């Protein structure tokens, strides 16, 4: 599973890869595991968008990570996320899971 986070100020974010021991996406589709680290320096990928490849940390094996979900999502299977990947937004607001797909 590809686990990407665009929340540069999260203490678990290591070059766009989540290093938390577990992730919980709540019923509002927000990552409850998010913890801000205001002293952290954020990589500005937009500055050199077309001339330089961003520095990404190696992808994590999802077997070493507990991913829980409380959202009414297509990938929520009895509280466990079964998506092929999770990405959190980069907007300055709450850390929303952009991999969310509403159930019918």
Phi, psi and omega per residue, in radians:
X1 nan 2.335 3.106
X2 -1.523 2.102 -3.106
X3 -2.044 1.836 -3.095
X4 -2.089 2.449 3.123
X5 -2.279 2.244 3.108
X6 -1.735 0.075 3.115
X7 -1.429 1.528 -3.047
X8 -1.055 -0.447 -3.118
X9 -1.604 0.062 3.105
X10 -1.309 2.392 -3.095
X11 -1.161 -0.316 3.137
X12 -1.633 -0.091 -3.094
X13 -1.457 2.065 3.059
X14 -2.054 1.694 3.131
X15 0.859 0.941 3.050
X16 1.331 0.114 3.075
X17 -2.021 2.287 -3.125
X18 -1.330 2.254 3.133
X19 -1.918 0.237 3.104
X20 -1.199 2.695 3.117
X21 -1.318 -0.449 3.077
X22 -2.634 2.705 3.116
X23 -2.181 2.387 3.044
X24 -2.221 2.080 3.023
X25 -1.710 2.069 -3.048
X26 -1.421 -3.105 -3.107
X27 -1.134 -0.278 3.101
X28 -1.676 0.188 3.117
X29 1.183 0.520 -3.122
X30 -1.967 2.444 3.092
X31 -1.284 1.919 -3.137
X32 -1.322 -0.250 -3.116
X33 -1.383 -0.319 -3.089
X34 -0.957 2.249 3.035
X35 -2.347 2.101 -3.096
X36 -1.276 2.434 3.045
X37 -2.177 1.633 -3.041
X38 -1.194 -0.302 3.130
X39 -1.476 -0.025 -3.075
X40 -1.400 2.464 3.065
X41 -1.575 2.253 -3.077
X42 -1.741 2.351 3.102
X43 -1.256 2.144 3.122
X44 -1.590 1.695 -3.093
X45 -1.435 -0.310 -3.122
X46 -1.335 -0.409 -3.103
X47 -1.082 -0.666 -3.111
X48 -2.165 0.657 -2.994
X49 -0.902 -0.706 -3.055
X50 -1.833 0.044 -3.098
X51 -2.112 -0.247 -3.048
X52 -2.515 2.367 3.119
X53 -1.384 2.294 3.108
X54 -1.092 2.706 3.112
X55 -1.528 1.886 3.134
X56 -1.812 2.428 3.021
X57 -1.290 2.721 3.105
X58 -1.009 2.570 3.128
X59 -1.142 2.475 3.116
X60 -1.564 2.607 3.020
X61 -1.417 2.170 -3.077
X62 -1.162 -0.224 3.114
X63 -1.207 -0.358 3.130
X64 -1.659 0.150 -3.033
X65 -2.354 2.302 3.077
X66 -1.600 2.091 -3.118
X67 -2.066 1.928 -3.120
X68 -1.916 2.646 -3.109
X69 -2.481 2.354 3.067
X70 -1.994 0.043 -3.107
X71 -1.377 2.709 3.077
X72 -1.410 1.266 -2.978
X73 -2.051 2.598 3.100
X74 -1.027 -0.507 -3.090
X75 -1.607 -0.009 3.116
X76 -1.458 1.968 3.122
X77 -2.066 1.710 -3.121
X78 0.962 0.681 3.083
X79 1.595 -0.112 3.092
X80 -1.855 2.456 3.096
X81 -1.437 2.219 3.139
X82 -2.025 0.385 3.127
X83 -1.247 2.780 3.050
X84 -1.310 -0.268 -3.139
X85 -2.976 2.743 3.104
X86 -2.237 2.343 3.048
X87 -2.305 2.344 3.044
X88 -1.805 2.548 -3.062
X89 -1.169 2.911 3.131
X90 -1.890 -0.041 -3.124
X91 -1.071 2.650 -3.069
X92 -1.231 -0.040 3.124
X93 -1.457 -2.658 -3.135
X94 -1.128 2.690 3.129
X95 -1.389 1.471 -3.129
X96 -1.381 2.515 3.045
X97 -1.419 1.957 -3.107
X98 -1.518 -0.001 3.055
X99 -1.494 -0.071 -3.083
X100 -1.074 2.309 2.996
X101 -2.289 2.072 -3.089
X102 -1.125 2.443 3.045
X103 -1.237 2.661 3.072
X104 -1.417 nan nan
